[in-house]
Amino acid sequence: MRDRSACTKGHVASAGSNADLPCMFWITLLLVFAAIGGTVYFFVRGIVAFLSTTKEDLAGDGPSDSARAQNKAMQGRVLLQAVAVGFALLALMLFSA
């Protein structure tokens, strides 16, 4: 009987109804969840930067370190959200047929 413990010839081996899904599906799924995890990381980092804002930061005459940290966290979050959506669309296109 064929060994189904690893991805061979484009098929993932698992006991059950998912036995014929290609390895690319699992790779894409892993990348989607990695991007989602990164998005959550940047989201939490931005919230922490927001909560650490002081009155001195708000009264300053330019962007404070806290404002810069918030901006970087937001940029990272938006970038990883776009990557996650892209991977999800890729998975839908590859496996909708």
C-alpha positions as CSV (number, residue, x, y, z in Angstrom):
1,M,0.0,0.0,0.0
2,R,1.2,3.6,-0.7
3,D,2.8,5.5,2.1
4,R,0.7,8.5,2.9
5,S,2.9,10.0,5.6
6,A,4.3,12.8,3.5
7,C,3.5,14.8,0.4
8,T,4.3,12.7,-2.6
9,K,3.4,13.4,-6.2
10,G,1.5,16.5,-5.2
11,H,-0.8,14.8,-2.7
12,V,-0.9,15.2,1.0
13,A,-1.3,12.1,3.0
14,S,-3.9,12.0,5.7
15,A,-6.4,9.5,6.8
16,G,-9.8,11.0,6.0
17,S,-11.6,13.1,3.4
18,N,-8.6,15.4,2.9
19,A,-6.4,12.6,1.5
20,D,-6.4,14.0,-2.1
21,L,-5.7,17.7,-1.3
22,P,-2.4,18.8,-2.8
23,C,0.6,19.8,-0.7
24,M,0.3,23.3,-2.0
25,F,-3.0,23.7,-0.2
26,W,-1.3,23.0,3.2
27,I,1.7,25.3,2.3
28,T,-0.7,28.1,1.4
29,L,-2.8,27.5,4.5
30,L,0.4,27.7,6.6
31,L,1.4,31.0,5.0
32,V,-2.1,32.5,5.5
33,F,-1.9,31.6,9.2
34,A,1.6,33.0,9.5
35,A,0.5,36.3,7.9
36,I,-2.5,36.4,10.3
37,G,-0.2,35.8,13.2
38,G,2.1,38.6,12.1
39,T,-0.9,40.9,11.7
40,V,-2.0,40.2,15.2
41,Y,1.5,40.8,16.5
42,F,1.7,44.3,14.8
43,F,-1.8,45.1,16.0
44,V,-0.9,44.4,19.7
45,R,2.3,46.3,19.3
46,G,0.4,49.3,18.0
47,I,-2.1,49.1,20.8
48,V,0.8,49.0,23.4
49,A,2.5,52.0,21.7
50,F,-0.9,53.8,21.8
51,L,-1.4,53.1,25.4
52,S,2.1,54.3,26.3
53,T,1.4,57.8,24.9
54,T,1.9,60.5,27.5
55,K,0.7,64.1,27.7
56,E,4.2,65.3,26.9
57,D,4.0,63.2,23.6
58,L,0.8,64.9,22.7
59,A,2.0,68.4,23.5
60,G,5.3,68.2,21.6
61,D,6.0,70.1,18.4
62,G,6.6,67.1,16.2
63,P,6.0,63.4,15.9
64,S,7.0,61.7,19.2
65,D,8.7,58.3,19.5
66,S,5.3,56.9,20.5
67,A,3.7,58.3,17.4
68,R,6.4,56.8,15.2
69,A,6.1,53.4,16.9
70,Q,2.3,53.5,16.3
71,N,2.8,54.5,12.7
72,K,5.3,51.6,12.1
73,A,3.0,49.1,13.7
74,M,0.1,50.3,11.6
75,Q,2.2,50.0,8.4
76,G,3.3,46.5,9.3
77,R,-0.3,45.5,10.1
78,V,-1.6,46.8,6.8
79,L,1.2,45.1,4.9
80,L,0.6,41.7,6.5
81,Q,-3.1,42.0,6.1
82,A,-2.6,42.5,2.4
83,V,-0.3,39.5,2.3
84,A,-2.8,37.3,4.2
85,V,-5.6,38.4,1.8
86,G,-3.4,37.7,-1.2
87,F,-2.5,34.2,0.1
88,A,-6.2,33.5,0.9
89,L,-7.2,34.6,-2.7
90,L,-4.4,32.4,-4.1
91,A,-5.7,29.4,-2.1
92,L,-9.3,30.1,-3.4
93,M,-8.1,30.4,-7.0
94,L,-5.9,27.2,-6.8
95,F,-8.5,25.0,-5.1
96,S,-11.9,26.2,-6.2
97,A,-12.0,23.9,-9.2
